[in-house]
Amino acid sequence: MTSKTVAELLSQEGALQDVSIKGWVRTFRANRFIALNDGSTINNIQCVVDFENFDEALLKRVTTGAAIHVTGELVESQGKGQSVEIAVKALEVLGDSDPETYPIQPKKHSFEFLRENAHLRTRTNTFSAVMRLRSSLSFAVHKYFNENGFNYMHTPIITGSDAEGAGEMFKVTSLDAKNPPLKEDGTVNYKEDFFGKETNLTVSGQLEAETYAMSLGKVYTFGPTFRAENSNTTRHLAEFWMIEPEVAFMDLAGNMDLAEDFMKSVLSYVLENNKEDLEFLDNRLQKEEEKLPQAQRSDMSLIEKIKFVVDNNFKRVSYTEAIDILRNCKPNKKKKFNYIIEEWGADLQSEHERFLVEKHFKCPVILFDYPANIKAFYMRLNEPDAEGRETVRAMDILFPGIGEMVGGSQREERLDVLKEKMKALDIDEKELWWYLDLRKYGTAVHSGFGLGFERLVMFATGMGNIRDVIPYPRTPQNAEF
């Protein structure tokens, strides 16, 4: 007999004879009612056991966390909370189960405790919902780009370049850590290393993606990236996933159009396909916020935030206009911001970004034309403004509750300008000779953006810590599992 999933059985119309199902026990009440879940849905199916028909020793093995195989008859439920249930005819416990040591008991656990048991935390409703949403968002990303003519590109994980210029990279080496080969000046001789040069784990696939965009037209990457930033905040991981499209012959306006359409598409997908998980996470978040002071509560529920993005046009505002708005707003004048905006050139913080989205414009916002000195070398330089200030064709998309979600730009396609910027930042042309070649051979306007996938999952699930939206978080002093 073919086993059905819980999701299939709960959607079944009418009784179905002789059903078979396998899953994990969430609870077993009164030696009669088994709540069974197999990960296909956030909902459990109730399996009703007639105690007299089963061996007592067998039923003692049906404990929370046990894997079991149930066969029986799907019938209309006699109790509340479910429409159908299984009248159990046969029950088999699959493998061992130790109820004394099983950590995920049917009670409230802290997220910190569940991170310590990350191999089992998806047995809980919250984390099973989060990871199903993560899976759906991943599919929606590939679906969108596939339907819009993009080619999926696998960029290298091991690289000799630092795309962001921050220097916070993990070294990759096969040299003997205790006795590496040295140069005459006492520094490590990486010419004797595996790759014959100093290499690292990538922080971004963007530069390599640009090379393919300049031949295939439209490409995207979606893969792991790494940053050796010693930060223990709720927003930082050492290993995370990035979505990075690059498009030839597209300027900044086209880049903003693409990013807005993309974000609306993937979020619409989960609104349509993950309704039960979203409703559960929405209710969870509202219960958590009820414990907070009124001033700290969100103005929108989780589902309202997602619809806020999907249903509203994104407001496009220059950095200069945004600075004027922030400098003259009440929170800034009354010094309620943690970071007071005093002059043009300030690097905006999450509190400023959220004010623009949630209080001033009341819609998602795209900021563009940022000061050149706070953005990366590869962003296209604008002509100086009326006051002689230099800006670049950069753009950031701001969402409610989280601030910056997407960062992108029109790339600098002019060889002479790019060389000057690299020289000013002490970036060696020899290290990026291939990147400069793109500006020598068939150069053209091109643009792209980057989206940290875990940040998107945080937004779509309402989770407050990035460590809770990736299966096994990698953070300072933590590489467990």
Secondary structure, DSSP 8 states (H G I E B T S, - for coil): ---B-HHHHHT--S-EEEEEEEEEEEEEETTTEEEEE-SSSSS-EEEE--GGGS-HHHHHT--TT-EEEEEEEEEE-SSSS-SEEEEEEEEEEES---TTT-S--SS---HHHHHHTTTTGGGSHHHHHHHHHHHHHHHHHHHHHHHTT-EE----SEES--SSS-----EE--S-SSS--B-TTSSB-GGGSTTSS-EEE-S-SHHHHHHHHHHHSEEEEEEEEE------STT--SEEEEEEEEEET--HHHHHHHHHHHHHHHHHHHHHH-HHHHHHHHHHHHHHHTTS-GGGS-SS-HHHHHHHHHHS--EEEEHHHHHHHHHHSHHHHTT-SSS---STT----HHHHHIIIIIII-S-EEEEEEEGGGS-TTB-B----TT---EEEEEEEEETTTEEEEEEEEB---HHHHHHHHHHTT--TTTTHHHHHHHHSS---EEEEEEEHHHHHHHHHT-S-GGGSSSS--BTTB---
